């Protein structure tokens, strides 16, 4: 059987969460394995344990980190030989340190061109904090490791594509983090991503307001008139087909989802509520603006069901499919230049 020549890194995430299980279930699907060759950064012990619990026979080869095998297999595990205990369902300093190491090494290999894309299983931010990580999550680490000036979170599903102007911060901090430059930069990233990786020649983008009724002329807040609308105007002058700000409570209607190719939300839950309500099982997180391709499932470590065989691998499958598609689109986009 012939397999795609795309080479995709998959990090196992927090070993005390559902990462090993969803990776195992996703890659056990022969249709998913047709997307490329896969290199799992993590623990053979944890993957084997999950396979035993699920009654799945071993279908991967094992080697030490950084030692890419000369004879390439469809699925290879870079085994870090870690022993961090078997306590599930809680943040853990050791598992935080391990997941940080998996991600750091995988990013380096993708940056060096040894692999084409990165898919990350969920980490736990508290575990990273306990391990002394300087970054609250994947997005911030990736931005630092790649030397990227601007990046953003974008969520992709069968229903919609939504980028976020701000990400992991308290709701009370959102107004202070918004600026004309921040919004115009994120709109540029979203516009370029839709063109380069999703094959949309002239994307049509809608922008959400921050306040109820998009401020209603300043009655419920002035961020729309001071920041968001000027950013939309500036982006339009730079050639982006963008409209807004529009009230967040109606922005993601069926009519608008058919009209627009992408959306920009002002804060985390404003964008994630419609995504997860409409597409919980097939949504994926894409970090846009990076010099590498990175996707991840649109859910967390789910400690409450870890080790029980109940984890749904659909979002991991979507993350793999989107990563593979983005690699193909990237090559097509570059060949047109």
C-alpha positions in Angstrom: 0.0 0.0 0.0 1.3 3.5 -0.8 1.2 6.2 1.8 1.3 10.0 1.6 4.9 11.3 1.8 3.8 14.0 4.3 5.7 13.6 7.6 3.7 14.7 10.6 4.8 15.1 14.2 2.3 14.3 16.9 3.0 15.2 20.5 1.4 13.1 23.2 0.5 16.0 25.5 -0.1 15.4 29.2 0.5 11.7 29.8 -2.1 11.8 32.7 -4.8 12.9 30.3 -6.5 11.4 27.3 -3.6 12.2 24.8 -2.3 8.7 24.5 -5.8 7.3 24.0 -7.0 9.7 21.3 -3.7 9.4 19.4 -3.9 5.6 19.5 -7.6 5.6 18.4 -7.0 8.1 15.6 -4.0 6.4 14.1 -5.5 3.0 14.4 -7.9 4.2 11.7 -6.2 3.1 8.4 -7.9 6.0 6.6 -6.3 8.5 8.9 -2.9 6.8 8.5 -3.2 7.4 4.7 -2.7 11.1 5.5 1.1 10.6 6.0 3.8 9.1 8.1 3.5 9.9 11.8 6.2 10.5 14.4 4.8 10.4 18.0 6.8 12.3 20.6 6.0 10.7 23.9 6.0 7.4 25.8 5.8 3.9 24.3 4.9 2.7 27.8 1.7 4.9 28.0 0.7 4.1 24.4 1.1 0.4 25.0 -0.9 0.6 28.2 -3.7 2.4 26.4 -3.6 -0.2 23.6 -3.9 -3.0 26.1 -6.9 -1.4 27.7 -8.6 -1.0 24.3 -7.6 -4.4 22.9 -5.6 -2.9 20.1 -2.5 -4.7 18.8 0.7 -2.7 18.5 1.1 -1.1 15.1 4.0 1.2 15.6 7.7 1.0 15.7 9.8 2.5 18.5 13.1 4.4 18.5 14.9 7.0 20.7 14.2 10.7 20.3 15.9 12.5 17.4 17.0 9.2 15.9 14.9 9.2 12.7 14.9 5.6 11.4 16.5 5.0 8.0 13.7 2.6 7.2 10.6 4.7 7.6 7.5 3.1 9.1 4.0 4.5 8.9 3.9 5.2 12.6 7.0 5.7 14.8 7.1 6.5 18.5 10.1 8.6 19.8 10.2 7.0 23.2 11.5 9.3 26.0 11.6 6.4 28.5 9.9 8.5 31.1 8.5 7.1 34.3 6.2 9.6 35.9 3.9 7.3 37.8 0.4 6.3 36.8 -1.7 8.7 38.8 -4.4 10.0 36.4 -7.0 12.8 36.5 -4.9 15.6 38.1 -2.2 18.1 37.1 1.3 16.8 37.7 4.7 18.4 37.7 6.4 15.5 36.0 3.8 15.1 33.3 4.0 18.9 32.7 7.7 18.7 32.3 7.4 15.7 29.9 4.7 17.3 27.7 6.8 20.5 27.5 9.8 18.4 26.3 7.8 16.6 23.7 6.5 19.9 22.3 9.9 21.6 22.3 11.6 18.8 20.5 8.9 18.4 17.9 8.9 22.1 17.1 12.6 22.0 16.6 12.3 19.1 14.2 9.6 20.8 12.2 11.5 24.1 12.1 14.6 22.2 10.8 12.5 20.7 8.0 12.7 17.1 9.1 8.9 17.0 9.5 6.2 18.9 7.6 3.6 19.7 10.3 2.9 19.5 14.1 -0.2 18.1 15.7 -0.3 18.5 19.5 -2.4 16.5 22.0 -3.8 18.5 24.9 -1.5 19.7 27.7 -2.6 20.9 31.1 -1.7 24.5 31.8 -1.5 23.9 35.5 0.9 21.0 34.9 3.1 23.3 32.8 3.0 25.9 35.6 4.0 23.3 38.2 6.9 22.3 35.9 8.2 25.9 35.8 7.2 26.6 32.2 7.6 30.2 31.1 4.5 30.0 28.8 0.9 29.4 29.8 0.2 27.1 26.8 1.1 25.8 23.4 0.4 28.9 21.4 2.7 31.1 23.5 5.5 28.5 23.5 5.2 28.0 19.7 5.4 31.8 19.2 8.5 32.0 21.3 10.2 28.9 19.8 9.7 29.9 16.2 10.7 33.5 16.8 7.3 34.6 15.5 6.2 38.3 16.1 2.5 37.8 15.6 0.4 34.7 16.0 -3.2 33.9 16.8 -5.6 31.1 17.6 -8.0 30.0 14.9 -10.6 27.3 15.2 -11.6 25.3 12.1 -14.6 23.0 11.8 -17.1 21.9 9.1 -19.3 24.8 10.1 -17.0 27.8 10.5 -13.5 29.3 10.9 -13.0 31.7 13.8 -9.8 33.5 14.8 -9.4 35.2 18.2 -8.1 38.7 18.8 -7.1 37.8 22.4 -6.6 34.4 23.9 -5.8 33.2 27.4 -6.6 36.0 29.8 -9.3 37.1 32.2 -12.3 38.6 30.7 -11.6 41.8 32.6 -8.3 42.1 30.8 -9.7 41.9 27.3 -10.5 45.6 26.7 -6.9 46.6 27.7 -5.4 44.0 25.3 -7.3 45.2 22.3 -5.7 47.8 20.0 -6.0 48.8 16.4 -2.7 47.2 15.6 -3.6 44.0 17.3 -6.8 43.6 15.4 -5.3 44.6 12.0 -2.5 42.2 12.5 -4.9 39.3 13.4 -7.1 40.1 10.4 -4.0 40.0 8.1 -3.0 36.6 9.6 -6.5 35.3 9.1 -6.8 36.6 5.6 -3.5 35.1 4.5 -4.2 31.8 6.2 -7.6 31.5 4.4 -5.8 32.2 1.1 -2.7 30.1 1.6 -4.0 27.1 3.5 -7.7 26.9 2.6 -7.6 27.9 -1.1 -10.0 30.8 -0.7 -8.8 33.4 -3.3 -10.6 36.4 -1.8 -11.8 35.6 1.7 -14.8 37.5 3.1 -14.3 38.1 6.9 -16.7 39.3 9.6 -15.6 41.0 12.8 -17.4 40.8 16.2 -17.9 43.7 18.5 -16.8 43.5 22.1 -19.8 44.9 23.9 -23.6 44.0 23.8 -25.1 45.2 20.5 -21.6 46.1 19.3 -21.6 49.0 21.7 -24.8 50.5 20.3 -23.2 53.8 19.3 -21.1 54.1 22.5 -24.0 53.5 24.9 -22.6 50.2 26.1 -18.9 50.8 25.5 -16.6 52.7 23.2 -14.1 49.9 22.1 -16.1 49.5 18.9 -15.7 53.2 17.9 -12.2 53.7 19.3 -10.5 50.5 18.3 -12.5 47.8 16.4 -14.1 49.9 13.7 -10.9 51.9 12.9 -9.1 48.6 12.6 -11.7 47.2 10.2 -11.5 50.4 8.1 -7.7 50.2 8.0 -7.8 46.5 7.0 -10.3 47.2 4.3 -7.9 50.0 2.9 -5.2 47.3 2.9 -7.2 45.1 0.5 -9.0 42.8 3.0 -12.7 42.1 2.4 -13.9 42.6 5.9 -17.0 43.9 7.6 -17.9 44.8 11.2 -18.0 45.2 14.1 -21.2 43.3 14.4 -23.1 42.1 17.5 -21.6 38.9 18.8 -25.0 37.4 19.6 -26.1 37.2 15.9 -22.7 37.1 14.1 -22.5 33.3 13.9 -26.0 32.8 12.4 -26.5 30.2 9.7 -27.0 33.0 7.2 -23.7 34.6 8.2 -21.9 31.3 8.2 -22.9 30.9 4.6 -22.0 34.5 3.7 -18.5 34.7 5.3 -15.4 32.6 5.0 -14.0 33.5 8.3 -14.8 35.4 11.6 -12.7 37.3 14.1 -13.9 37.2 17.7 -12.6 39.6 20.3 -12.1 37.1 23.1 -11.8 33.3 23.8 -15.3 32.3 24.8 -17.0 34.6 22.2 -15.3 32.6 19.5 -15.3 29.2 21.2 -18.9 29.0 22.2 -20.3 28.9 18.6 -17.4 26.6 17.5 -18.0 24.0 20.3 -21.8 24.3 20.2 -21.9 23.6 16.4 -18.9 21.4 16.0 -17.6 20.0 19.2 -16.5 16.7 17.7 -14.9 18.0 14.5 -13.2 21.2 15.5 -9.5 21.8 15.5 -7.3 24.6 16.8 -4.8 26.0 14.2 -2.1 28.4 15.3 -1.9 31.0 12.5 1.1 33.3 11.8 3.7 30.7 12.6 6.4 29.7 10.1 5.3 26.1 10.7 1.9 24.3 10.5 0.4 23.4 13.9 -3.0 22.0 14.7 -4.5 20.4 17.8 -7.8 19.0 19.0 -10.3 21.6 20.3 -10.5 20.2 23.8 -8.4 19.7 26.9 -6.8 16.8 28.8 -10.2 15.5 30.2 -8.7 14.1 33.4 -12.2 12.9 34.4 -12.3 10.3 31.7 -8.6 9.5 31.3 -7.8 5.8 31.4 -11.4 4.8 31.0 -11.5 4.2 27.2 -14.2 6.8 26.8 -12.3 9.6 25.0 -13.6 10.6 21.6 -10.9 10.8 19.0 -12.9 12.8 16.4 -11.2 16.1 17.1 -7.8 14.5 16.9 -8.7 13.0 13.6 -9.8 16.4 12.4 -6.5 18.0 13.6 -4.6 15.4 11.6 -6.7 15.9 8.4 -6.4 19.7 8.6 -2.6 19.5 9.2 -2.2 17.2 6.1 -4.5 19.4 4.0 -2.5 22.5 5.0 0.7 20.9 3.9 -0.8 20.1 0.5 -2.2 23.6 0.2 1.1 25.2 1.2 2.9 23.4 -1.6 0.2 24.4 -4.1 0.3 28.0 -3.0 4.1 28.2 -3.3 4.0 26.6 -6.7 1.7 29.4 -8.0 4.2 32.1 -7.1 
